[in-house]
Amino acid sequence: MLASLVVAFLPFAQQARPPVALSSDSDPLGVQLASDEELSVALWASGASNVLRLASSDGRALAWSAPLTVKSSTSDDFIAARAIEVDGDDAVAVWTDDRNYKPSFWPIVALTAFARRYDPATHALGPELVLATGSPPELTTVQGVAVDVARVGAALHVHVALAIQVWSFHGSQAYDRILLFTSLDGAASFLPPITVNTGTPVHPGGVAIAALGDTVHVAWIDSRDATPQIYYQRSSDAGASIDFASDRQLTSGAHKLGFAMDAQGSTLAFAFTEHIPDFTFRGLSALVSLDAGATFGPVNAPPNLNPLGDIPDNPTLEIAPSGASVLVAWDMLSAGVRQAMLSRSTDGGLSWTPPGQLSQGAGRYPSLAVSEPGRTRVVAAWQDQGIARTRVSLDEGATWSSEVPLSAGPMYAYARPNLAWNERYQNAIAGWASASAPHTTWVGGLRPQRVAPVGFTPGSSQVGAQCAGFDDGNAVAFVLASLAPGSFELPFGDGRELGLTADALFVTTLGSAAHGSFAAVLDASGSGATPGLGVLALPAGLSLELVGLSVDLGTLSFGDISDVVHVQL
């Protein structure tokens, strides 16, 4: 029996902001996103999958730069995988392509990994760096690639894990390896790789990486045990060496199909799907370590799944900001309907909540994003028959908003709507590609904190606003307005952008908010409403922009900022 997620009471419905088109010629898999501080970066491939492009924005992800070409179309090199990571004002793109493929070596398809740094200050790319494996590139296939970054002091460490297959000149498989590449200078250069596996991997597949300070977690699937299983290794010295004398085999039994991994503090968690060939069985399970991978708890599954009837797929996983909750999302075919599901553990993976439906209708390819420690926000996205949708939780997944559409038109049916989180603006950024070729790359999203106009109708002489989701601990939210969108940076050393114009209406609403007549007193959930504000009769055709801003009046500091809301009378 499938359960519905607990829906939090909200004084008014959430709304996503209008998406922005980045390109009218992309491949259908959509856009990879990353965001931190005042930098958001989007990475996507062209429709022919032989050109890689990058665009940047600030933490609001509203206006985007002209695209830069990360990898050009000097040949028909096919881009097989790509990823982007951001930390502060540093961004690193990693990808694989088949430029070293030799037709005479068929059926060997060579795939080589590359990295390139992006500098937002100059809107320029650094040199293309080959992640050289030490084996002949025309005989090397990168089967899996994963990248993560960690700030250690002032230095940006970049870690890239590769699962490679190396072939002989006769077309037979020579050996497989899991390699870890490390840069200690923000991808200006990479050290020679270390071999992560100690055993002999066979047909390695998906690989995952998570970096926290000097600790780097690497996991992958291979078939050395006759069936595909998940293996794990760790480095505690920033990729200089591995910790365990032998690979840690984390799973056994049924074939592992795919997995997701996340790390937060000392919590390391996995979710995976599995099946038994020639037998109608498909399962989803998870396991958690509370000591940074030194030991693991038992493999457990969310309750009430029917392994003989339900078919789970496409798992994703995030550890909540506090580290106390682990959230797993997946899609599942049950009774002929595929739905996006979610389960949560608050005891280190020993037990899980019954699966709840993220999607109120059909749903597949879910994504999750979480805020950083200190806040308790989780955002989920998925697609419902081609429409990207989202829900928001303000309490680490215990309760959720109702679902909200992100895309106005259909997206490609076999891809995730990808998510990124910007902590500075408390902003969820989502990306996807349109359904039909030539595919358009779209970026949209929402902020959990929001404001809704009240009484803004032609002829009205009293207006107000409702606020919700301002759960940063401040007691008051100002509601500010201007006649047009624009630029206004918050003072007192804050520096964030409101998105309003400092016109006469802005000055008037600021004064009214400061005196309490256009400010909302917030309850414990961050919700409240302004008193009615008397105005001259509003003329038809008037348009203006509203923003909510939480304020600590005692310290003259600012908290959450809402998206700009357009009001048209």
C-alpha positions as CSV (number, residue, x, y, z in Angstrom):
1,M,0.0,0.0,0.0
2,L,1.6,3.3,-1.1
3,A,1.3,6.2,1.3
4,S,1.1,9.9,0.7
5,L,3.7,12.2,2.2
6,V,2.6,14.4,5.0
7,V,1.7,17.8,3.6
8,A,2.6,20.8,5.7
9,F,0.0,23.6,6.2
10,L,0.9,26.5,4.0
11,P,-1.1,29.8,3.9
12,F,-0.8,30.0,0.1
13,A,0.5,27.9,-2.8
14,Q,4.2,27.7,-3.7
15,Q,5.0,29.0,-7.2
16,A,8.1,28.4,-9.4
17,R,9.7,31.3,-11.2
18,P,9.5,31.4,-15.1
19,P,12.3,29.3,-16.6
20,V,15.1,30.8,-18.7
21,A,16.2,29.3,-22.0
22,L,20.0,28.9,-22.3
23,S,20.3,27.2,-25.6
24,S,18.0,26.1,-28.5
25,D,20.4,23.3,-29.5
26,S,21.2,20.8,-26.7
27,D,21.1,17.1,-26.4
28,P,18.0,15.7,-24.7
29,L,19.7,14.8,-21.4
30,G,19.5,18.4,-20.2
31,V,21.8,20.5,-18.2
32,Q,24.2,19.8,-15.3
33,L,24.0,22.5,-12.5
34,A,26.1,23.6,-9.6
35,S,25.9,26.7,-7.4
36,D,27.6,28.3,-4.4
37,E,27.8,31.8,-3.0
38,E,27.5,34.2,-6.0
39,L,28.3,31.7,-8.7
40,S,25.9,29.3,-10.5
41,V,27.1,27.3,-13.5
42,A,25.3,25.3,-16.2
43,L,26.9,22.7,-18.4
44,W,25.3,21.0,-21.4
45,A,26.1,19.3,-24.7
46,S,25.0,20.3,-28.2
47,G,22.3,18.4,-30.0
48,A,24.9,16.3,-31.8
49,S,26.6,15.7,-28.4
50,N,30.0,16.8,-29.8
51,V,30.1,20.4,-28.3
52,L,30.2,21.1,-24.6
53,R,29.0,24.5,-23.4
54,L,29.0,26.5,-20.2
55,A,27.0,29.5,-18.9
56,S,27.2,31.3,-15.6
57,S,25.0,33.4,-13.3
58,D,24.9,34.7,-9.8
59,G,23.3,32.8,-6.9
60,R,19.8,33.8,-8.1
61,A,20.3,32.0,-11.4
62,L,18.0,34.5,-13.3
63,A,20.2,36.1,-15.9
64,W,22.9,34.0,-17.6
65,S,26.1,34.8,-19.4
66,A,26.6,34.0,-23.1
67,P,27.7,30.4,-23.4
68,L,31.4,29.5,-23.5
69,T,32.6,26.5,-25.5
70,V,34.3,24.1,-23.2
71,K,34.9,21.5,-25.9
72,S,34.6,22.5,-29.5
73,S,33.4,20.6,-32.6
74,T,36.7,20.3,-34.4
75,S,35.7,16.7,-34.9
76,D,32.7,14.4,-34.3
77,D,33.9,13.5,-30.9
78,F,31.0,12.2,-28.9
79,I,30.6,13.4,-25.4
80,A,29.7,10.4,-23.3
81,A,29.5,12.0,-19.8
82,R,29.9,15.4,-18.2
83,A,29.8,16.9,-14.7
84,I,30.2,20.3,-13.1
85,E,31.2,21.3,-9.5
86,V,31.4,24.8,-7.9
87,D,32.9,26.0,-4.7
88,G,33.0,29.7,-3.9
89,D,34.1,31.5,-7.1
90,D,35.7,28.3,-8.6
91,A,34.1,26.0,-11.1
92,V,35.4,22.8,-12.7
93,A,34.0,20.9,-15.6
94,V,34.8,17.2,-16.2
95,W,33.8,15.1,-19.2
96,T,34.6,12.1,-21.4
97,D,34.6,11.9,-25.2
98,D,35.7,9.5,-27.9
99,R,38.3,11.6,-29.7
100,N,40.8,8.8,-29.3
101,Y,38.6,6.2,-30.9
102,K,40.2,4.4,-33.8
103,P,37.8,2.7,-36.3
104,S,40.4,0.1,-37.0
105,F,40.3,-1.0,-33.3
106,W,36.6,-1.7,-33.4
107,P,34.8,-2.9,-31.2
108,I,37.0,-1.0,-28.8
109,V,35.4,2.4,-28.2
110,A,38.1,4.6,-26.5
111,L,36.7,7.2,-24.0
112,T,39.1,9.7,-22.5
113,A,38.4,12.0,-19.5
114,F,39.2,15.7,-19.5
115,A,38.9,18.6,-17.0
116,R,38.7,22.4,-17.4
117,R,38.5,25.2,-14.9
118,Y,36.2,28.2,-15.3
119,D,37.1,31.7,-13.9
120,P,33.9,33.8,-13.4
121,A,35.9,37.0,-12.8
122,T,37.1,36.9,-16.4
123,H,34.4,34.7,-17.8
124,A,37.2,32.6,-19.3
125,L,38.2,28.9,-19.3
126,G,41.6,27.5,-18.3
127,P,43.4,25.0,-20.5
128,E,41.9,21.6,-21.3
129,L,43.6,19.0,-19.1
130,V,43.8,15.3,-20.0
131,L,43.3,12.9,-17.1
132,A,46.0,10.6,-18.3
133,T,45.5,7.0,-17.0
134,G,48.9,5.7,-17.9
135,S,47.5,3.3,-20.5
136,P,47.2,3.9,-24.3
137,P,44.3,6.3,-24.8
138,E,43.1,4.5,-27.9
139,L,42.8,1.3,-25.9
140,T,41.2,2.8,-22.8
141,T,37.5,3.1,-22.1
142,V,36.4,5.3,-19.2
143,Q,33.3,3.5,-18.1
144,G,32.4,5.8,-15.2
145,V,33.4,9.3,-14.1
146,A,32.6,11.3,-10.9
147,V,33.9,14.5,-9.6
148,D,33.7,16.4,-6.3
149,V,35.4,19.4,-4.7
150,A,36.4,20.4,-1.2
151,R,37.7,23.6,0.2
152,V,40.7,23.0,2.5
153,G,41.9,26.3,3.9
154,A,42.2,28.6,1.0
155,A,42.9,25.8,-1.5
156,L,40.3,24.1,-3.7
157,H,40.9,20.4,-3.9
158,V,39.3,18.7,-7.0
159,H,38.9,14.9,-6.9
160,V,37.9,12.8,-10.0
161,A,37.2,9.1,-9.9
162,L,37.4,7.0,-13.1
163,A,36.4,3.4,-13.7
164,I,38.4,2.3,-16.7
165,Q,38.7,-0.7,-18.9
166,V,42.0,-1.2,-20.8
167,W,42.1,-3.4,-23.9
168,S,44.8,-5.3,-25.8
169,F,45.5,-4.6,-29.4
170,H,43.7,-7.8,-30.3
171,G,40.4,-6.5,-28.8
172,S,40.5,-8.6,-25.7
173,Q,40.1,-7.0,-22.3
174,A,43.5,-6.6,-20.5
175,Y,42.6,-5.1,-17.1
176,D,40.2,-2.8,-15.3
177,R,41.0,-0.2,-12.7
178,I,39.4,2.4,-10.4
179,L,41.6,5.6,-10.5
180,L,41.5,8.7,-8.3
181,F,42.9,11.9,-9.7
182,T,43.5,14.9,-7.3
183,S,44.2,18.5,-7.9
184,L,45.3,20.7,-5.0
185,D,45.2,23.9,-7.0
186,G,41.6,24.1,-8.2
187,A,42.2,22.1,-11.4
188,A,45.1,24.2,-12.6
189,S,47.0,20.8,-12.6
190,F,46.4,17.2,-11.4
191,L,48.7,14.9,-9.6
192,P,49.4,11.4,-11.1
193,P,46.4,9.2,-10.2
194,I,46.4,6.5,-7.5
195,T,44.8,3.1,-8.0
196,V,41.8,2.8,-5.6
197,N,41.0,-0.8,-6.1
198,T,43.2,-3.4,-4.4
199,G,41.4,-6.5,-5.8
200,T,40.8,-7.1,-9.5
201,P,37.6,-5.4,-10.7
202,V,35.7,-7.0,-13.5
203,H,33.6,-4.9,-15.8
204,P,33.5,-1.8,-13.6
205,G,30.5,0.4,-14.1
206,G,29.0,3.3,-12.2
207,V,31.4,5.2,-9.9
208,A,30.6,7.8,-7.2
209,I,32.8,10.2,-5.1
210,A,32.2,12.4,-2.1
211,A,34.9,14.8,-0.7
212,L,34.8,16.4,2.7
213,G,38.0,18.2,3.7
214,D,40.9,15.7,3.3
215,T,38.5,12.7,3.3
216,V,37.6,11.3,-0.1
217,H,35.0,8.5,-0.4
218,V,35.0,6.4,-3.7
219,A,32.5,3.7,-4.5
220,W,31.8,1.7,-7.7
221,I,30.1,-1.4,-9.1
222,D,32.0,-4.4,-10.5
223,S,31.5,-8.1,-11.1
224,R,34.6,-9.7,-9.6
225,D,32.3,-11.7,-7.3
226,A,30.4,-13.2,-10.4
227,T,27.6,-10.7,-9.9
228,P,27.7,-6.9,-9.9
229,Q,28.2,-5.6,-6.4
230,I,29.1,-2.3,-4.7
231,Y,32.7,-1.8,-3.5
232,Y,34.1,1.1,-1.4
233,Q,37.5,2.7,-0.6
234,R,38.5,5.8,1.3
235,S,41.4,8.3,1.3
236,S,42.0,10.3,4.5
237,D,44.9,12.3,3.1
238,A,43.3,14.2,0.2
239,G,43.9,11.4,-2.4
240,A,47.5,10.7,-1.7
241,S,46.8,7.1,-0.6
242,I,44.0,4.7,0.3
243,D,43.0,3.8,3.8
244,F,42.0,0.1,3.6
245,A,44.3,-2.7,2.7
246,S,41.5,-4.4,0.8
247,D,38.5,-3.0,-1.1
248,R,35.4,-3.0,1.1
249,Q,32.6,-5.1,-0.6
250,L,29.5,-3.5,0.8
251,T,26.8,-5.8,-0.9
252,S,26.3,-9.3,-2.0
253,G,23.6,-11.5,-3.5
254,A,21.4,-10.1,-6.2
255,H,22.8,-8.1,-9.1
256,K,23.2,-4.4,-8.2
257,L,21.8,-2.3,-11.0
258,G,22.6,1.3,-9.9
259,F,23.4,3.2,-6.8
260,A,23.7,6.7,-5.2
261,M,26.1,7.8,-2.5
262,D,26.2,10.9,-0.3
263,A,28.4,12.1,2.7
264,Q,27.7,14.7,5.4
265,G,30.0,15.0,8.4
266,S,30.6,11.4,9.6
267,T,27.5,10.0,7.9
268,L,28.0,8.1,4.6
269,A,25.0,6.6,2.9
270,F,24.2,4.4,-0.1
271,A,20.9,3.5,-1.9
272,F,20.8,0.9,-4.6
273,T,18.5,-1.2,-6.8
274,E,19.0,-4.9,-7.4
275,H,17.5,-7.8,-9.2
276,I,17.9,-11.6,-9.7
277,P,18.2,-12.5,-13.5
278,D,15.5,-14.9,-14.8
279,F,13.4,-14.3,-11.7
280,T,10.7,-11.7,-11.2
281,F,12.4,-9.8,-8.4
282,R,13.4,-6.2,-8.1
283,G,14.4,-4.5,-4.9
284,L,15.6,-1.2,-3.4
285,S,17.8,-1.1,-0.3
286,A,20.1,1.3,1.6
287,L,23.0,1.1,4.1
288,V,24.5,3.8,6.3
289,S,27.8,4.4,8.0
290,L,27.9,6.8,11.0
291,D,31.8,6.8,11.3
292,A,32.8,8.0,7.9
293,G,33.0,4.6,6.3
294,A,34.9,2.7,9.0
295,T,31.9,0.5,9.7
296,F,28.4,0.1,8.2
297,G,25.1,-0.8,9.6
298,P,22.8,-3.5,8.0
299,V,21.4,-3.4,4.5
300,N,17.8,-2.4,5.0
301,A,14.9,-1.6,2.7
302,P,11.9,0.7,3.1
303,P,8.9,-1.3,4.4
304,N,5.9,-2.4,2.4
305,L,7.7,-2.8,-1.0
306,N,6.6,-5.8,-3.0
307,P,9.7,-7.4,-4.5
308,L,7.5,-9.6,-6.8
309,G,5.3,-6.7,-8.1
310,D,6.9,-3.3,-7.5
311,I,9.8,-2.3,-9.9
312,P,12.0,0.4,-8.3
313,D,14.5,2.3,-10.5
314,N,16.7,5.4,-10.7
315,P,17.6,5.9,-7.0
316,T,19.0,9.1,-5.6
317,L,20.0,10.0,-2.1
318,E,20.8,13.0,0.1
319,I,21.8,13.3,3.8
320,A,19.9,16.1,5.4
321,P,21.8,19.1,6.6
322,S,21.9,18.0,10.3
323,G,23.2,14.6,9.3
324,A,20.4,13.1,11.4
325,S,18.2,12.1,8.4
326,V,18.9,10.2,5.3
327,L,16.5,10.6,2.4
328,V,16.1,8.2,-0.5
329,A,14.0,8.9,-3.6
330,W,13.4,6.6,-6.6
331,D,10.7,5.9,-9.1
332,M,8.6,2.7,-9.0
333,L,6.3,0.9,-11.3
334,S,3.5,-0.4,-9.1
335,A,0.1,-1.7,-10.4
336,G,0.9,-0.4,-13.9
337,V,1.7,3.2,-12.7
338,R,5.2,4.7,-12.3
339,Q,5.4,7.1,-9.4
340,A,8.2,9.1,-7.7
341,M,8.7,7.8,-4.2
342,L,10.6,8.9,-1.0
343,S,11.6,7.2,2.2
344,R,13.5,8.6,5.2
345,S,15.6,7.2,8.0
346,T,16.4,9.1,11.2
347,D,18.3,6.3,13.0
348,G,21.3,5.8,10.8
349,G,19.6,3.4,8.4
350,L,18.3,0.9,11.0
351,S,14.7,1.7,10.0
352,W,13.0,3.6,7.2
353,T,9.6,5.2,6.8
354,P,7.0,3.6,4.6
355,P,7.5,4.8,1.0
356,G,5.6,8.0,0.4
357,Q,4.5,9.4,-3.0
358,L,6.5,12.4,-4.0
359,S,4.4,12.7,-7.2
360,Q,0.7,13.2,-6.7
361,G,0.3,11.7,-10.2
362,A,2.7,9.8,-12.3
363,G,6.4,10.5,-11.7
364,R,9.9,9.2,-12.6
365,Y,13.6,10.3,-12.5
366,P,13.6,12.1,-9.1
367,S,16.3,14.4,-7.9
368,L,17.0,15.8,-4.4
369,A,18.9,18.8,-3.1
370,V,19.4,19.9,0.5
371,S,20.6,23.1,2.2
372,E,23.8,23.3,4.1
373,P,24.1,22.6,7.9
374,G,22.2,25.2,9.9
375,R,19.1,25.0,7.8
376,T,16.6,22.1,7.4
377,R,15.5,22.4,3.7
378,V,15.0,19.7,1.2
379,V,13.9,20.1,-2.4
380,A,12.7,17.2,-4.6
381,A,12.1,17.3,-8.4
382,W,10.9,14.7,-10.9
383,Q,9.1,14.6,-14.2
384,D,5.4,13.7,-14.6
385,Q,4.8,12.6,-18.1
386,G,7.2,15.2,-19.4
387,I,6.4,18.0,-17.0
388,A,9.1,18.9,-14.4
389,R,7.6,19.2,-10.9
390,T,8.9,19.9,-7.4
391,R,8.0,19.8,-3.7
392,V,9.7,21.5,-0.8
393,S,10.3,20.5,2.8
394,L,11.4,22.9,5.6
395,D,12.0,20.1,8.1
396,E,14.4,17.6,6.5
397,G,11.7,15.7,4.8
398,A,9.2,15.2,7.6
399,T,6.5,17.3,5.9
400,W,6.2,18.6,2.3
401,S,4.5,21.3,0.3
402,S,2.1,20.4,-2.4
403,E,3.7,19.7,-5.8
404,V,4.5,22.7,-8.1
405,P,5.2,22.6,-11.9
406,L,8.6,23.8,-12.8
407,S,8.3,23.6,-16.6
408,A,5.5,25.0,-18.7
409,G,6.1,22.7,-21.7
410,P,7.1,19.1,-21.9
411,M,10.7,18.0,-21.1
412,Y,12.5,15.0,-22.6
413,A,10.8,11.9,-21.2
414,Y,14.0,9.9,-20.3
415,A,16.0,12.3,-18.2
416,R,16.0,13.8,-14.7
417,P,15.2,17.4,-14.0
418,N,18.6,18.2,-12.4
419,L,18.8,20.3,-9.2
420,A,21.4,22.5,-7.5
421,W,21.1,24.5,-4.2
422,N,22.4,28.0,-3.6
423,E,22.8,28.6,0.2
424,R,23.4,32.3,0.0
425,Y,20.0,32.9,-1.6
426,Q,18.3,29.8,-0.2
427,N,17.5,29.1,-3.8
428,A,16.7,25.8,-5.6
429,I,17.8,25.8,-9.2
430,A,16.4,23.2,-11.7
431,G,17.4,22.4,-15.3
432,W,16.0,20.2,-18.1
433,A,15.8,19.9,-21.9
434,S,12.6,20.3,-23.9
435,A,11.0,17.1,-25.3
436,S,11.3,17.7,-29.1
437,A,14.4,18.3,-31.2
438,P,16.1,20.7,-31.5
439,H,16.0,20.5,-27.7
440,T,16.0,23.7,-25.7
441,T,18.0,23.9,-22.4
442,W,15.9,25.4,-19.6
443,V,16.8,26.6,-16.1
444,G,14.2,27.6,-13.5
445,G,13.5,26.9,-9.9
446,L,12.1,28.5,-6.8
447,R,13.0,29.7,-3.3
448,P,11.1,28.1,-0.4
449,Q,10.6,31.6,1.2
450,R,7.9,33.4,-0.8
451,V,5.5,36.3,-0.8
452,A,2.0,36.6,-2.2
453,P,0.2,39.9,-3.0
454,V,-3.2,40.6,-1.4
455,G,-5.7,43.1,-2.6
456,F,-3.7,44.2,-5.7
457,T,-6.7,44.7,-8.0
458,P,-7.9,47.7,-10.1
459,G,-9.6,50.3,-7.8
460,S,-8.4,48.7,-4.6
461,S,-7.5,51.2,-1.8
462,Q,-6.0,48.6,0.6
463,V,-3.2,46.2,-0.1
464,G,-1.1,43.7,1.8
465,A,0.9,40.5,1.4
466,Q,1.3,37.1,2.9
467,C,4.7,35.6,3.7
468,A,5.6,32.0,4.2
469,G,8.8,29.9,4.5
470,F,10.9,32.6,6.2
471,D,12.0,30.1,8.8
472,D,15.5,31.6,9.4
473,G,14.6,32.6,13.0
474,N,13.9,36.3,12.3
475,A,10.6,37.6,13.7
476,V,9.7,40.0,10.9
477,A,9.6,40.0,7.1
478,F,9.5,43.3,5.2
479,V,7.6,43.5,1.9
480,L,9.2,45.8,-0.6
481,A,8.1,46.9,-4.0
482,S,9.3,48.8,-7.1
483,L,7.7,49.6,-10.4
484,A,10.2,47.6,-12.4
485,P,12.8,44.9,-11.7
486,G,16.3,46.2,-11.2
487,S,19.3,46.1,-9.0
488,F,19.6,46.9,-5.3
489,E,22.2,45.4,-3.1
490,L,21.4,44.9,0.6
491,P,23.5,47.2,2.9
492,F,25.4,46.7,6.1
493,G,27.9,44.3,4.5
494,D,25.3,41.9,3.2
495,G,25.7,42.5,-0.5
496,R,22.9,40.2,-1.8
497,E,20.8,41.4,-4.6
498,L,17.1,42.1,-4.1
499,G,16.2,42.4,-7.7
500,L,14.3,45.7,-7.3
501,T,14.8,49.2,-8.5
502,A,15.4,51.9,-5.9
503,D,12.6,54.1,-7.2
504,A,10.0,56.2,-5.3
505,L,7.8,53.1,-4.7
506,F,10.7,51.2,-3.2
507,V,11.5,54.1,-0.8
508,T,7.8,54.3,0.2
509,T,7.4,50.6,0.9
510,L,10.7,50.5,2.7
511,G,9.5,53.2,5.0
512,S,6.1,51.5,5.5
513,A,7.8,48.2,6.3
514,A,10.1,49.9,8.8
515,H,7.1,51.3,10.5
516,G,5.3,48.0,10.6
517,S,2.5,48.7,8.1
518,F,4.0,46.7,5.3
519,A,5.8,44.1,7.3
520,A,4.7,40.6,8.5
521,V,5.2,39.3,12.0
522,L,6.3,35.7,11.5
523,D,5.2,32.7,13.4
524,A,7.5,29.7,14.2
525,S,7.0,28.3,10.7
526,G,8.1,31.6,9.1
527,S,4.6,32.6,8.0
528,G,2.7,35.8,8.5
529,A,0.7,38.6,6.9
530,T,1.1,42.3,6.7
531,P,-1.6,44.6,8.0
532,G,-3.7,46.2,5.3
533,L,-2.0,49.3,3.9
534,G,-4.2,52.1,2.7
535,V,-3.3,53.4,-0.8
536,L,-4.9,55.5,-3.5
537,A,-7.2,53.6,-5.8
538,L,-4.9,51.4,-7.9
539,P,-5.2,52.0,-11.6
540,A,-5.8,49.3,-14.1
541,G,-2.7,48.4,-16.1
542,L,-0.4,49.1,-13.2
543,S,2.5,46.6,-12.9
544,L,5.0,46.3,-10.0
545,E,7.4,43.9,-8.4
546,L,7.3,42.5,-4.9
547,V,10.0,40.9,-2.7
548,G,9.9,39.6,0.8
549,L,12.9,40.0,3.1
550,S,13.2,38.8,6.7
551,V,14.9,41.2,9.0
552,D,16.5,41.1,12.5
553,L,15.7,44.6,13.7
554,G,18.0,44.2,16.7
555,T,21.2,43.7,14.7
556,L,20.1,45.3,11.5
557,S,20.9,42.2,9.6
558,F,18.9,40.3,6.9
559,G,17.8,36.8,6.4
560,D,15.9,35.1,3.6
561,I,14.9,36.9,0.4
562,S,12.0,35.7,-1.8
563,D,11.9,35.5,-5.5
564,V,10.7,38.6,-7.2
565,V,6.9,38.4,-7.7
566,H,5.5,40.3,-10.7
567,V,2.1,41.9,-10.1
568,Q,0.0,43.0,-13.1
569,L,-3.3,44.8,-12.5
